[in-house]
């Protein structure tokens, strides 16, 4: 009874005869994950989605930079819930066990958590069965979540699962790398980028990993090591790879500057995928050239700080007509959503404060997202349910009232963001107007950064 793998397998076995129940649970959980991602992030940008096959056994490998937030994003990208592997210590939290089992999560026993890792045999068996049914299994092969802006060493679990399933007769296995990049994982309503890398088709590429005369299976340690190297290479191609958090932040700012359109009359936003591609190219140029770029970006950023504005405001070239247009547009958004938004603010104010306090109570950046998400997943629906119970009578009306509260919550988010967006634009325009005597020197620094990055990106 204390073995999480057996507990998970037993629950899945009970549900297996009722495939409709399993599919319904996956759809419900997938819907919750999509809503959570939509509420937690301002945008989820997906690149290379066409590389994810359908109707074949799929093993997802992803970097693990943001705790529980990562599997939520993966579910959003896949539009379905895979069988996630998670560390066995999660099953020590008794209230979590039913949810882990219902979500079909498979425990993995890490050597740093337990002295006996033999239970991984039943976990791998569960993965093999899922793949044999042309299901999707997802694993974070680094083995732990972390704050480094680069991949940690990739462990052999993914390769062992794929080769083990192949040895048991499963054909058509595809390993799909997904790299997650967070604009700012400490901020609420930030952005996230998911890049789907080049898949590894085990059947087609088998000769690259299992050489002639060698046995197929996880007992072939050389084959496991070769496949692990390939997995790391493919995953690294789509994951952040920087020497430090500071380098990542600085080069991301520089890429934003170089890619942002100027003179549009309003602040524009660079797509996260485009920014990350350029920032990564800058990180790979020779050290001397890279340090020159970093120094130029830092100098420009200092000018922005002293002026009290952001790059988007300097690049915008604000015009009264453009600001008036934004005022009218945002005013219409707020007016249309006002009734719903007011209700949403009132109902969700306390859960929002709880999420903020919970995040601030955690010191480790990598844990903040997990804590915030867990509090949000409990706090917001609980507030909606309480209001629904007090304002409606009967199962049907209560359900409708609950959904109405969820609608009001999203309306409040969009309305408040519209107000904040216009407020920032107006403040930026006013600051630039008031300090126009020093704006030109900052714009000159900006032009120097753009020229240097353009030249470096071409050379690099």
C-alpha positions as a Python dict, from the first residue, in 0.01 Angstrom:
ca = {
    (1, 'X'): (0, 0, 0),
    (2, 'X'): (295, 234, 53),
    (3, 'X'): (442, 177, -294),
    (4, 'X'): (333, 473, -512),
    (5, 'X'): (401, 280, -832),
    (6, 'X'): (171, -5, -731),
    (7, 'X'): (-90, 241, -608),
    (8, 'X'): (-81, 431, -938),
    (9, 'X'): (-85, 113, -1144),
    (10, 'X'): (-377, -26, -940),
    (11, 'X'): (-580, 290, -994),
    (12, 'X'): (-504, 290, -1367),
    (13, 'X'): (-591, -81, -1388),
    (14, 'X'): (-931, -13, -1231),
    (15, 'X'): (-995, 265, -1481),
    (16, 'X'): (-863, 72, -1782),
    (17, 'X'): (-1184, -126, -1848),
    (18, 'X'): (-1367, 206, -1849),
    (19, 'X'): (-1172, 376, -2127),
    (20, 'X'): (-1444, 637, -2161),
    (21, 'X'): (-1387, 733, -1798),
    (22, 'X'): (-1013, 758, -1857),
    (23, 'X'): (-1059, 974, -2166),
    (24, 'X'): (-1311, 1192, -1985),
    (25, 'X'): (-1073, 1241, -1693),
    (26, 'X'): (-791, 1332, -1931),
    (27, 'X'): (-1011, 1584, -2108),
    (28, 'X'): (-1127, 1740, -1782),
    (29, 'X'): (-771, 1764, -1646),
    (30, 'X'): (-649, 1893, -1983),
    (31, 'X'): (-920, 2160, -1978),
    (32, 'X'): (-822, 2264, -1627),
    (33, 'X'): (-455, 2283, -1734),
    (34, 'X'): (-544, 2500, -2035),
    (35, 'X'): (-753, 2735, -1821),
    (36, 'X'): (-478, 2750, -1559),
    (37, 'X'): (-220, 2836, -1827),
    (38, 'X'): (-451, 3100, -1976),
    (39, 'X'): (-502, 3258, -1635),
    (40, 'X'): (-144, 3227, -1513),
    (41, 'X'): (24, 3352, -1832),
    (42, 'X'): (-53, 3647, -2054),
    (43, 'X'): (42, 3434, -2354),
    (44, 'X'): (164, 3084, -2435),
    (45, 'X'): (363, 3088, -2760),
    (46, 'X'): (416, 2750, -2928),
    (47, 'X'): (666, 2692, -3208),
    (48, 'X'): (702, 2370, -3407),
    (49, 'X'): (371, 2222, -3292),
    (50, 'X'): (347, 2033, -3624),
    (51, 'X'): (636, 1813, -3508),
    (52, 'X'): (417, 1642, -3246),
    (53, 'X'): (283, 1322, -3408),
    (54, 'X'): (-64, 1179, -3349),
    (55, 'X'): (-165, 816, -3339),
    (56, 'X'): (185, 699, -3243),
    (57, 'X'): (354, 621, -2911),
    (58, 'X'): (515, 949, -2803),
    (59, 'X'): (773, 1012, -2532),
    (60, 'X'): (793, 1384, -2444),
    (61, 'X'): (1121, 1509, -2295),
    (62, 'X'): (1123, 1865, -2159),
    (63, 'X'): (1346, 2094, -1956),
    (64, 'X'): (1234, 2156, -1598),
    (65, 'X'): (1286, 2520, -1500),
    (66, 'X'): (959, 2604, -1321),
    (67, 'X'): (830, 2324, -1099),
    (68, 'X'): (461, 2232, -1129),
    (69, 'X'): (411, 2506, -1388),
    (70, 'X'): (607, 2301, -1644),
    (71, 'X'): (361, 2006, -1672),
    (72, 'X'): (70, 2253, -1694),
    (73, 'X'): (238, 2421, -1993),
    (74, 'X'): (318, 2083, -2152),
    (75, 'X'): (-48, 1978, -2122),
    (76, 'X'): (-149, 2308, -2281),
    (77, 'X'): (94, 2254, -2570),
    (78, 'X'): (-20, 1896, -2632),
    (79, 'X'): (-392, 1977, -2587),
    (80, 'X'): (-410, 1656, -2387),
    (81, 'X'): (-274, 1509, -2065),
    (82, 'X'): (20, 1270, -2108),
    (83, 'X'): (123, 1019, -1846),
    (84, 'X'): (370, 1234, -1653),
    (85, 'X'): (653, 1086, -1450),
    (86, 'X'): (707, 1257, -1114),
    (87, 'X'): (933, 1201, -815),
    (88, 'X'): (797, 943, -572),
    (89, 'X'): (824, 1179, -275),
    (90, 'X'): (508, 1357, -395),
    (91, 'X'): (311, 1050, -285),
    (92, 'X'): (412, 1121, 75),
    (93, 'X'): (161, 1406, 67),
    (94, 'X'): (-150, 1199, 138),
    (95, 'X'): (-408, 1453, 9),
    (96, 'X'): (-222, 1459, -324),
    (97, 'X'): (-238, 1085, -383),
    (98, 'X'): (-592, 1067, -530),
    (99, 'X'): (-517, 1356, -768),
    (100, 'X'): (-187, 1202, -878),
    (101, 'X'): (-360, 872, -945),
    (102, 'X'): (-655, 1025, -1130),
    (103, 'X'): (-415, 1222, -1350),
    (104, 'X'): (-232, 899, -1428),
    (105, 'X'): (99, 1028, -1290),
    (106, 'X'): (368, 760, -1271),
    (107, 'X'): (617, 777, -981),
    (108, 'X'): (989, 764, -1041),
    (109, 'X'): (1234, 673, -763),
    (110, 'X'): (1541, 893, -760),
    (111, 'X'): (1858, 778, -585),
    (112, 'X'): (1872, 1101, -381),
    (113, 'X'): (1523, 1029, -243),
    (114, 'X'): (1531, 656, -169),
    (115, 'X'): (1790, 389, -107),
    (116, 'X'): (1599, 125, -303),
    (117, 'X'): (1529, 223, -665),
    (118, 'X'): (1406, -124, -766),
    (119, 'X'): (1046, 5, -768),
    (120, 'X'): (1135, 187, -1089),
    (121, 'X'): (1079, -147, -1261),
    (122, 'X'): (702, -121, -1207),
    (123, 'X'): (713, 247, -1308),
    (124, 'X'): (892, 164, -1633),
    (125, 'X'): (642, -114, -1695),
    (126, 'X'): (358, 137, -1663),
    (127, 'X'): (535, 359, -1919),
    (128, 'X'): (582, 65, -2157),
    (129, 'X'): (212, -21, -2135),
    (130, 'X'): (112, 339, -2201),
    (131, 'X'): (338, 353, -2509),
    (132, 'X'): (213, 14, -2630),
    (133, 'X'): (-139, 165, -2634),
    (134, 'X'): (-3, 450, -2852),
    (135, 'X'): (-26, 683, -2557),
    (136, 'X'): (192, 979, -2463),
    (137, 'X'): (440, 971, -2174),
    (138, 'X'): (618, 1284, -2052),
    (139, 'X'): (940, 1299, -1853),
    (140, 'X'): (1171, 1576, -1735),
    (141, 'X'): (1503, 1400, -1794),
    (142, 'X'): (1710, 1644, -1586),
    (143, 'X'): (1552, 1469, -1287),
    (144, 'X'): (1484, 1785, -1088),
    (145, 'X'): (1364, 2141, -1129),
    (146, 'X'): (1621, 2421, -1101),
    (147, 'X'): (1691, 2793, -1153),
    (148, 'X'): (1986, 2766, -1389),
    (149, 'X'): (1924, 2912, -1740),
    (150, 'X'): (2077, 2601, -1897),
    (151, 'X'): (2007, 2229, -1901),
    (152, 'X'): (2127, 2025, -1606),
    (153, 'X'): (2283, 1685, -1688),
    (154, 'X'): (2026, 1468, -1866),
    (155, 'X'): (1969, 1132, -1701),
    (156, 'X'): (1918, 801, -1876),
    (157, 'X'): (1554, 741, -1779),
    (158, 'X'): (1401, 855, -2110),
    (159, 'X'): (1638, 643, -2317),
    (160, 'X'): (1578, 340, -2095),
    (161, 'X'): (1201, 378, -2125),
    (162, 'X'): (1214, 409, -2506),
    (163, 'X'): (1453, 116, -2560),
    (164, 'X'): (1271, -95, -2302),
    (165, 'X'): (937, -42, -2475),
    (166, 'X'): (1099, -122, -2811),
    (167, 'X'): (1239, -446, -2670),
    (168, 'X'): (888, -544, -2559),
    (169, 'X'): (759, -506, -2913),
    (170, 'X'): (627, -149, -2932),
    (171, 'X'): (696, 5, -3272),
    (172, 'X'): (672, 361, -3397),
    (173, 'X'): (805, 527, -3080),
    (174, 'X'): (889, 894, -3126),
    (175, 'X'): (1084, 1101, -2871),
    (176, 'X'): (977, 1467, -2891),
    (177, 'X'): (1185, 1737, -2716),
    (178, 'X'): (1001, 2046, -2587),
    (179, 'X'): (1201, 2341, -2454),
    (180, 'X'): (1026, 2584, -2220),
    (181, 'X'): (1142, 2945, -2187),
    (182, 'X'): (980, 3183, -1937),
    (183, 'X'): (984, 3556, -1996),
    (184, 'X'): (985, 3610, -1618),
    (185, 'X'): (896, 3312, -1403),
    (186, 'X'): (877, 3529, -1090),
    (187, 'X'): (600, 3751, -1232),
    (188, 'X'): (229, 3682, -1254),
    (189, 'X'): (77, 3714, -1601),
    (190, 'X'): (411, 3678, -1774),
    (191, 'X'): (475, 3495, -2103),
    (192, 'X'): (604, 3148, -2186),
    (193, 'X'): (754, 3002, -2502),
    (194, 'X'): (736, 2632, -2588),
    (195, 'X'): (961, 2519, -2873),
    (196, 'X'): (910, 2170, -3014),
    (197, 'X'): (1238, 2030, -3137),
    (198, 'X'): (1333, 1771, -3398),
    (199, 'X'): (1183, 1436, -3298),
    (200, 'X'): (1383, 1116, -3267),
    (201, 'X'): (1214, 831, -3457),
    (202, 'X'): (1340, 521, -3277),
    (203, 'X'): (1255, 282, -3561),
    (204, 'X'): (1421, 491, -3831),
    (205, 'X'): (1727, 593, -3628),
    (206, 'X'): (1778, 269, -3432),
    (207, 'X'): (2112, 191, -3603),
    (208, 'X'): (2252, 517, -3462),
    (209, 'X'): (2201, 392, -3106),
    (210, 'X'): (2200, 12, -3120),
    (211, 'X'): (2497, -103, -3324),
    (212, 'X'): (2514, -424, -3521),
    (213, 'X'): (2530, -730, -3303),
    (214, 'X'): (2410, -548, -2990),
    (215, 'X'): (2094, -635, -2799),
    (216, 'X'): (1792, -404, -2806),
    (217, 'X'): (1673, -294, -2464),
    (218, 'X'): (1761, -89, -2159),
    (219, 'X'): (2020, -348, -2048),
    (220, 'X'): (2238, -228, -2338),
    (221, 'X'): (2407, 52, -2146),
    (222, 'X'): (2606, 173, -2446),
    (223, 'X'): (2289, 215, -2650),
    (224, 'X'): (2120, 393, -2359),
    (225, 'X'): (2414, 632, -2332),
    (226, 'X'): (2413, 705, -2708),
    (227, 'X'): (2041, 775, -2708),
    (228, 'X'): (2074, 992, -2397),
    (229, 'X'): (2339, 1204, -2571),
    (230, 'X'): (2103, 1248, -2869),
    (231, 'X'): (1814, 1343, -2639),
    (232, 'X'): (2026, 1602, -2463),
    (233, 'X'): (2143, 1748, -2795),
    (234, 'X'): (1788, 1777, -2933),
    (235, 'X'): (1654, 1920, -2606),
    (236, 'X'): (1940, 2167, -2577),
    (237, 'X'): (1859, 2299, -2927),
    (238, 'X'): (1520, 2426, -2804),
    (239, 'X'): (1601, 2514, -2441),
    (240, 'X'): (1767, 2824, -2295),
    (241, 'X'): (2144, 2783, -2277),
    (242, 'X'): (2316, 3072, -2099),
    (243, 'X'): (2608, 3105, -1860),
    (244, 'X'): (2408, 3292, -1597),
    (245, 'X'): (2069, 3443, -1524),
    (246, 'X'): (2226, 3787, -1567),
    (247, 'X'): (2353, 3702, -1916),
    (248, 'X'): (2011, 3569, -2015),
    (249, 'X'): (1836, 3883, -1890),
    (250, 'X'): (2084, 4122, -2052),
    (251, 'X'): (2089, 3952, -2392),
    (252, 'X'): (1709, 3919, -2388),
    (253, 'X'): (1681, 4294, -2331),
    (254, 'X'): (1924, 4355, -2616),
    (255, 'X'): (1728, 4126, -2849),
    (256, 'X'): (1410, 4311, -2754),
    (257, 'X'): (1575, 4641, -2845),
    (258, 'X'): (1707, 4514, -3179),
    (259, 'X'): (1379, 4355, -3286),
    (260, 'X'): (1127, 4611, -3161),
    (261, 'X'): (965, 4826, -3428),
    (262, 'X'): (1021, 5199, -3386),
    (263, 'X'): (810, 5501, -3469),
    (264, 'X'): (482, 5309, -3454),
    (265, 'X'): (316, 5570, -3234),
    (266, 'X'): (261, 5313, -2959),
    (267, 'X'): (462, 5058, -2766),
    (268, 'X'): (506, 4730, -2953),
    (269, 'X'): (595, 4390, -2813),
    (270, 'X'): (846, 4147, -2959),
    (271, 'X'): (741, 3783, -2989),
    (272, 'X'): (913, 3570, -2731),
    (273, 'X'): (1027, 3315, -2990),
    (274, 'X'): (1199, 3577, -3204),
    (275, 'X'): (1362, 3735, -2901),
    (276, 'X'): (1491, 3405, -2767),
    (277, 'X'): (1633, 3303, -3105),
    (278, 'X'): (1837, 3624, -3134),
    (279, 'X'): (1943, 3624, -2766),
    (280, 'X'): (2069, 3266, -2799),
    (281, 'X'): (2268, 3356, -3111),
    (282, 'X'): (2430, 3642, -2920),
    (283, 'X'): (2519, 3406, -2635),
    (284, 'X'): (2711, 3184, -2878),
    (285, 'X'): (2941, 3449, -3031),
    (286, 'X'): (3306, 3475, -2919),
    (287, 'X'): (3357, 3607, -2565),
    (288, 'X'): (3518, 3940, -2658),
    (289, 'X'): (3240, 4029, -2898),
    (290, 'X'): (2972, 3911, -2655),
    (291, 'X'): (3113, 4120, -2370),
    (292, 'X'): (3110, 4428, -2593),
    (293, 'X'): (2742, 4368, -2668),
    (294, 'X'): (2660, 4312, -2302),
    (295, 'X'): (2840, 4633, -2203),
    (296, 'X'): (2651, 4836, -2464),
    (297, 'X'): (2316, 4694, -2350),
    (298, 'X'): (2400, 4763, -1984),
    (299, 'X'): (2495, 5122, -2068),
    (300, 'X'): (2167, 5176, -2252),
    (301, 'X'): (1970, 5013, -1971),
    (302, 'X'): (2132, 5251, -1722),
    (303, 'X'): (2015, 5541, -1937),
    (304, 'X'): (1660, 5403, -1935),
    (305, 'X'): (1669, 5367, -1557),
    (306, 'X'): (1791, 5724, -1504),
    (307, 'X'): (1528, 5856, -1744),
    (308, 'X'): (1256, 5648, -1577),
    (309, 'X'): (1119, 5482, -1891),
    (310, 'X'): (1129, 5146, -2072),
    (311, 'X'): (1270, 5066, -2414),
    (312, 'X'): (927, 5022, -2567),
    (313, 'X'): (841, 5378, -2470),
    (314, 'X'): (1161, 5519, -2622),
    (315, 'X'): (1103, 5322, -2944),
    (316, 'X'): (735, 5410, -2973),
    (317, 'X'): (770, 5771, -3084),
    (318, 'X'): (443, 5854, -2911),
    (319, 'X'): (195, 6074, -3089),
    (320, 'X'): (-116, 6230, -2931),
    (321, 'X'): (-336, 6074, -3200),
    (322, 'X'): (-202, 5724, -3129),
    (323, 'X'): (-250, 5773, -2756),
    (324, 'X'): (-606, 5893, -2815),
    (325, 'X'): (-674, 5583, -3024),
    (326, 'X'): (-542, 5364, -2742),
    (327, 'X'): (-753, 5554, -2490),
    (328, 'X'): (-1067, 5494, -2697),
    (329, 'X'): (-984, 5127, -2758),
    (330, 'X'): (-898, 5047, -2396),
    (331, 'X'): (-1197, 5251, -2280),
    (332, 'X'): (-1428, 5039, -2496),
    (333, 'X'): (-1270, 4718, -2361),
    (334, 'X'): (-1321, 4833, -2003),
    (335, 'X'): (-1675, 4955, -2076),
    (336, 'X'): (-1780, 4626, -2235),
    (337, 'X'): (-1629, 4420, -1954),
    (338, 'X'): (-1707, 4660, -1669),
    (339, 'X'): (-2003, 4477, -1511),
    (340, 'X'): (-1830, 4140, -1529),
    (341, 'X'): (-1494, 4288, -1434),
    (342, 'X'): (-1628, 4460, -1121),
    (343, 'X'): (-1780, 4134, -999),
    (344, 'X'): (-1455, 3955, -1084),
    (345, 'X'): (-1244, 4202, -886),
    (346, 'X'): (-1467, 4178, -578),
    (347, 'X'): (-1493, 3798, -579),
    (348, 'X'): (-1129, 3726, -664),
    (349, 'X'): (-954, 3992, -459),
    (350, 'X'): (-887, 3768, -158),
    (351, 'X'): (-768, 3467, -364),
    (352, 'X'): (-540, 3703, -556),
    (353, 'X'): (-390, 3832, -231),
    (354, 'X'): (-340, 3474, -114),
    (355, 'X'): (-152, 3391, -434),
    (356, 'X'): (69, 3699, -392),
    (357, 'X'): (142, 3626, -26),
    (358, 'X'): (210, 3259, -98),
    (359, 'X'): (461, 3354, -368),
    (360, 'X'): (637, 3603, -143),
    (361, 'X'): (662, 3349, 138),
    (362, 'X'): (885, 3127, -76),
    (363, 'X'): (1249, 3226, -123),
    (364, 'X'): (1359, 2986, -398),
    (365, 'X'): (1257, 3129, -739),
    (366, 'X'): (1203, 2781, -882),
    (367, 'X'): (942, 2705, -613),
    (368, 'X'): (744, 3027, -639),
    (369, 'X'): (558, 2919, -953),
    (370, 'X'): (459, 2586, -798),
    (371, 'X'): (326, 2745, -480),
    (372, 'X'): (140, 3019, -665),
    (373, 'X'): (-18, 2773, -905),
    (374, 'X'): (-130, 2537, -628),
    (375, 'X'): (-283, 2822, -426),
    (376, 'X'): (-451, 2960, -740),
    (377, 'X'): (-594, 2620, -839),
    (378, 'X'): (-755, 2590, -496),
    (379, 'X'): (-826, 2953, -401),
    (380, 'X'): (-999, 3086, -713),
    (381, 'X'): (-1238, 2792, -777),
    (382, 'X'): (-1319, 2783, -403),
    (383, 'X'): (-1416, 3151, -410),
    (384, 'X'): (-1632, 3094, -720),
    (385, 'X'): (-1802, 2796, -556),
    (386, 'X'): (-1873, 2984, -232),
    (387, 'X'): (-2033, 3274, -421),
    (388, 'X'): (-2229, 3031, -641),
    (389, 'X'): (-2364, 2847, -337),
    (390, 'X'): (-2484, 3172, -179),
    (391, 'X'): (-2637, 3316, -497),
    (392, 'X'): (-2803, 3012, -655),
    (393, 'X'): (-3013, 2713, -555),
    (394, 'X'): (-2999, 2373, -716),
    (395, 'X'): (-2724, 2185, -899),
    (396, 'X'): (-2788, 2343, -1239),
    (397, 'X'): (-2808, 2708, -1123),
    (398, 'X'): (-2508, 2661, -893),
    (399, 'X'): (-2303, 2523, -1185),
    (400, 'X'): (-2404, 2816, -1406),
    (401, 'X'): (-2322, 3061, -1126),
    (402, 'X'): (-1982, 2896, -1082),
    (403, 'X'): (-1906, 2930, -1454),
    (404, 'X'): (-2027, 3291, -1445),
    (405, 'X'): (-1779, 3368, -1167),
    (406, 'X'): (-1499, 3214, -1375),
    (407, 'X'): (-1603, 3434, -1668),
    (408, 'X'): (-1599, 3740, -1442),
    (409, 'X'): (-1248, 3653, -1323),
    (410, 'X'): (-1110, 3651, -1677),
    (411, 'X'): (-1303, 3969, -1760),
    (412, 'X'): (-1142, 4139, -1460),
    (413, 'X'): (-795, 4032, -1573),
    (414, 'X'): (-839, 4165, -1927),
    (415, 'X'): (-1002, 4489, -1813),
    (416, 'X'): (-734, 4563, -1553),
    (417, 'X'): (-458, 4483, -1800),
    (418, 'X'): (-614, 4723, -2052),
    (419, 'X'): (-614, 4998, -1789),
    (420, 'X'): (-258, 4924, -1680),
    (421, 'X'): (-140, 4913, -2041),
    (422, 'X'): (-284, 5256, -2120),
    (423, 'X'): (-161, 5398, -1790),
    (424, 'X'): (196, 5289, -1871),
    (425, 'X'): (175, 5432, -2222),
    (426, 'X'): (44, 5766, -2100),
    (427, 'X'): (303, 5786, -1822),
    (428, 'X'): (581, 5698, -2066),
    (429, 'X'): (465, 5963, -2316),
    (430, 'X'): (444, 6226, -2044),
    (431, 'X'): (792, 6139, -1908),
    (432, 'X'): (947, 6159, -2254),
    (433, 'X'): (772, 6490, -2315),
    (434, 'X'): (882, 6632, -1981),
    (435, 'X'): (1245, 6517, -2020),
    (436, 'X'): (1283, 6559, -2395),
    (437, 'X'): (1611, 6742, -2336),
    (438, 'X'): (1787, 6418, -2241),
    (439, 'X'): (1583, 6175, -2452),
    (440, 'X'): (1801, 6217, -2761),
    (441, 'X'): (2113, 6095, -2583),
    (442, 'X'): (1926, 5781, -2475),
    (443, 'X'): (1798, 5728, -2828),
    (444, 'X'): (2156, 5758, -2953),
    (445, 'X'): (2263, 5482, -2713),
    (446, 'X'): (1972, 5274, -2838),
    (447, 'X'): (2083, 5311, -3199),
    (448, 'X'): (2435, 5204, -3100),
    (449, 'X'): (2297, 4889, -2934),
    (450, 'X'): (2091, 4802, -3243),
    (451, 'X'): (2385, 4850, -3482),
    (452, 'X'): (2619, 4647, -3263),
    (453, 'X'): (2372, 4360, -3227),
    (454, 'X'): (2296, 4360, -3598),
    (455, 'X'): (2666, 4341, -3681),
    (456, 'X'): (2733, 4076, -3415),
    (457, 'X'): (2439, 3858, -3520),
    (458, 'X'): (2561, 3863, -3881),
    (459, 'X'): (2922, 3787, -3785),
    (460, 'X'): (2819, 3526, -3529),
}
